[in-house]
Amino acid sequence: MKAGLTADTFARLLNCLDADRELAGEKYEDLRRLLIRFFEWRGAPFPEEQTDESFNRVARKLGEGIEIKNIGGYCYEVARRVLHETLKGPDRKHYSLEAMNVDVAAAETGNEAEEKEMRLACLDDCLGMLPESSGDLIVEYYKEANGEHIKRRKALAERLGLRREALANRVQRLRDKLEQCVSRCLKKKLAI
C-alpha cells in the first residue's frame, strides 16, 4: 500500500465496494484497471501512480468518516481531479509529450468530444474485426458494471467451462488487442 493509505482506510475502501471480502477484492481490481485505463487514455504520465493517488484520497475521505454511496462514481470523480491536477498543475512543464504518451495531433485538436467520437468509431471498427465469439465475449464481460457484474461474470465463466481467473485473462488479452487496434486507428484518423 502507498503512503497515506493505512490498513484501516484500505479496509473501509474494500468494505464500500462489497461486504464480502473476496468480491470486494475483485471489485477493487476491476476498478483499479478501469482507472489505470482512464489515466492512460487521457495521457497521464504515470497512470498507476495517479490511480494510487486517487484511491489514497478516497480512502482518506472514508477515514474522515465521509459516507460515500456510489464508490465507483466517487473514485472516477476523484480520478478526474487528479488528472486535472497532473496535467494542469505547476509541475506540468516537467512532462514531455513522449513521457505522457500523448499524440501531438490529439493534443492540438483540443476537442475532447471529437476525440471521443473518433475513439468510439475506432472501437466499433476494431470490435468488428474480432471473431464474432470474441467480440460477443468482451461485450458481455463488460456489459453493465453494476453490482451484478460479478455474478454475471461468474455465470459466464461457468457457461464457458472456465475458471473466473482464466476468463479474466482471456478478456484481458482481447482488451489488449482492442486497445492496440484502437490506438493504430486513432493515429491514422489523426494523421488525416
C-alpha positions as CSV (number, residue, x, y, z in Angstrom):
1,M,0.0,0.0,0.0
2,K,1.2,3.5,-0.8
3,A,1.9,6.2,1.8
4,G,-1.3,7.7,3.1
5,L,-3.3,4.5,2.8
6,T,-3.5,2.7,6.1
7,A,-4.7,-0.8,6.7
8,D,-7.8,0.7,8.3
9,T,-8.6,3.1,5.5
10,F,-8.0,0.4,2.9
11,A,-10.3,-2.0,4.8
12,R,-13.0,0.8,4.7
13,L,-12.5,1.2,1.0
14,L,-12.9,-2.5,0.4
15,N,-16.0,-2.5,2.6
16,C,-17.6,0.2,0.5
17,L,-17.0,-2.0,-2.6
18,D,-18.7,-5.1,-1.1
19,A,-19.3,-6.6,2.3
20,D,-17.9,-9.9,1.0
21,R,-14.1,-9.6,1.2
22,E,-13.4,-11.7,-1.9
23,L,-16.0,-9.8,-4.0
24,A,-14.6,-6.5,-2.7
25,G,-11.1,-7.5,-3.8
26,E,-12.4,-8.4,-7.3
27,K,-14.3,-5.1,-7.5
28,Y,-11.2,-3.2,-6.3
29,E,-9.1,-4.9,-9.0
30,D,-11.7,-4.1,-11.7
31,L,-12.0,-0.5,-10.6
32,R,-8.2,-0.2,-10.5
33,R,-7.9,-1.5,-14.0
34,L,-10.6,1.0,-15.2
35,L,-8.9,3.9,-13.5
36,I,-5.5,3.0,-14.9
37,R,-7.1,2.9,-18.4
38,F,-8.8,6.2,-17.7
39,F,-5.4,7.8,-17.0
40,E,-3.6,6.1,-19.9
41,W,-6.2,7.1,-22.4
42,R,-6.1,10.7,-21.3
43,G,-2.3,10.9,-21.5
44,A,-1.3,10.9,-17.8
45,P,2.4,10.3,-17.4
46,F,2.2,7.6,-14.7
47,P,-1.3,6.0,-14.7
48,E,-0.6,3.6,-11.9
49,E,0.7,6.3,-9.6
50,Q,-2.3,8.6,-10.4
51,T,-4.6,5.6,-9.7
52,D,-3.0,5.0,-6.4
53,E,-3.3,8.7,-5.5
54,S,-7.0,8.6,-6.4
55,F,-7.5,5.6,-4.1
56,N,-5.5,7.3,-1.4
57,R,-7.7,10.3,-1.5
58,V,-10.9,8.3,-1.4
59,A,-9.6,6.2,1.5
60,R,-8.6,9.3,3.4
61,K,-12.2,10.7,3.0
62,L,-13.5,7.4,4.3
63,G,-11.1,7.6,7.2
64,E,-12.5,11.1,8.0
65,G,-15.9,9.5,8.3
66,I,-17.4,10.7,4.9
67,E,-20.2,8.4,3.7
68,I,-19.9,7.5,0.0
69,K,-22.9,6.0,-1.6
70,N,-21.6,5.4,-5.1
71,I,-17.9,4.4,-4.6
72,G,-17.2,3.8,-8.3
73,G,-18.6,7.2,-9.3
74,Y,-16.8,8.9,-6.5
75,C,-13.5,7.3,-7.4
76,Y,-14.0,8.4,-11.0
77,E,-14.6,12.0,-10.0
78,V,-11.5,11.9,-7.7
79,A,-9.5,10.5,-10.7
80,R,-10.7,13.3,-12.9
81,R,-9.5,15.8,-10.3
82,V,-6.1,14.0,-10.0
83,L,-5.8,14.0,-13.8
84,H,-6.6,17.7,-14.0
85,E,-4.0,18.5,-11.3
86,T,-1.4,16.3,-13.0
87,L,-1.8,17.8,-16.5
88,K,-2.6,21.4,-15.5
89,G,-0.7,21.7,-12.3
90,P,2.5,23.7,-11.7
91,D,4.7,20.6,-12.4
92,R,3.2,20.0,-15.9
93,K,6.3,21.5,-17.6
94,H,8.3,18.5,-16.4
95,Y,6.2,16.1,-18.5
96,S,7.3,15.7,-22.1
97,L,4.7,14.6,-24.6
98,E,6.6,11.3,-25.0
99,A,6.6,10.7,-21.3
100,M,2.8,11.4,-21.2
101,N,2.2,9.1,-24.2
102,V,0.2,11.8,-26.0
103,D,-0.1,12.1,-29.7
104,V,0.8,15.7,-30.7
105,A,-2.1,15.7,-33.2
106,A,-4.5,14.7,-30.4
107,A,-3.1,17.4,-28.2
108,E,-3.5,20.0,-30.9
109,T,-7.2,19.2,-31.6
110,G,-8.2,20.1,-28.0
111,N,-11.7,18.9,-28.8
112,E,-12.5,16.1,-26.3
113,A,-15.9,15.4,-27.8
114,E,-14.4,14.9,-31.3
115,E,-11.7,12.7,-29.9
116,K,-14.2,10.6,-28.0
117,E,-16.3,10.2,-31.2
118,M,-13.2,9.0,-33.1
119,R,-12.3,6.7,-30.3
120,L,-15.8,5.1,-30.3
121,A,-15.7,4.8,-34.0
122,C,-12.4,3.1,-33.9
123,L,-13.6,0.8,-31.1
124,D,-16.6,-0.2,-33.2
125,D,-14.3,-0.9,-36.2
126,C,-11.9,-2.9,-34.1
127,L,-14.7,-4.9,-32.4
128,G,-16.0,-5.7,-35.9
129,M,-12.6,-7.1,-36.8
130,L,-12.6,-9.6,-34.0
131,P,-14.1,-13.1,-34.5
132,E,-17.8,-12.9,-33.6
133,S,-17.4,-15.1,-30.5
134,S,-14.5,-12.9,-29.2
135,G,-16.5,-9.7,-29.8
136,D,-19.5,-11.1,-28.0
137,L,-17.4,-12.3,-25.1
138,I,-15.8,-8.9,-24.4
139,V,-19.1,-7.0,-24.8
140,E,-20.9,-9.4,-22.4
141,Y,-18.0,-9.3,-19.9
142,Y,-18.0,-5.5,-19.7
143,K,-21.8,-5.0,-20.0
144,E,-23.3,-3.1,-17.1
145,A,-20.7,-2.6,-14.5
146,N,-23.2,-2.5,-11.7
147,G,-23.2,-4.7,-8.6
148,E,-24.5,-7.7,-10.5
149,H,-21.5,-7.9,-12.9
150,I,-19.6,-10.2,-10.6
151,K,-22.4,-12.8,-10.6
152,R,-22.8,-12.4,-14.3
153,R,-19.1,-12.9,-15.0
154,K,-19.1,-16.0,-12.7
155,A,-22.1,-17.4,-14.7
156,L,-20.3,-16.6,-18.0
157,A,-17.2,-18.4,-16.8
158,E,-19.3,-21.5,-15.8
159,R,-21.1,-21.4,-19.2
160,L,-17.7,-21.4,-21.0
161,G,-16.3,-24.0,-18.7
162,L,-13.5,-21.7,-17.4
163,R,-12.3,-20.6,-14.0
164,R,-13.0,-16.9,-13.4
165,E,-9.3,-16.1,-13.5
166,A,-9.0,-17.8,-16.9
167,L,-12.0,-15.8,-18.2
168,A,-10.5,-12.6,-16.9
169,N,-7.1,-13.4,-18.5
170,R,-8.8,-14.2,-21.9
171,V,-10.8,-11.0,-21.7
172,Q,-7.7,-9.0,-20.8
173,R,-5.8,-10.4,-23.9
174,L,-8.8,-9.4,-26.1
175,R,-8.9,-6.0,-24.4
176,D,-5.1,-5.5,-25.1
177,K,-5.7,-6.4,-28.7
178,L,-8.6,-3.9,-28.9
179,E,-6.5,-1.2,-27.3
180,Q,-3.7,-1.7,-29.8
181,C,-6.2,-1.7,-32.7
182,V,-7.9,1.5,-31.4
183,S,-4.5,3.2,-30.9
184,R,-3.5,2.4,-34.5
185,C,-6.9,3.5,-35.8
186,L,-6.7,6.8,-33.9
187,K,-3.2,7.5,-35.2
188,K,-4.5,7.0,-38.8
189,K,-7.5,9.2,-38.2
190,L,-5.5,12.0,-36.5
191,A,-2.9,11.9,-39.3
192,I,-5.5,12.7,-41.9
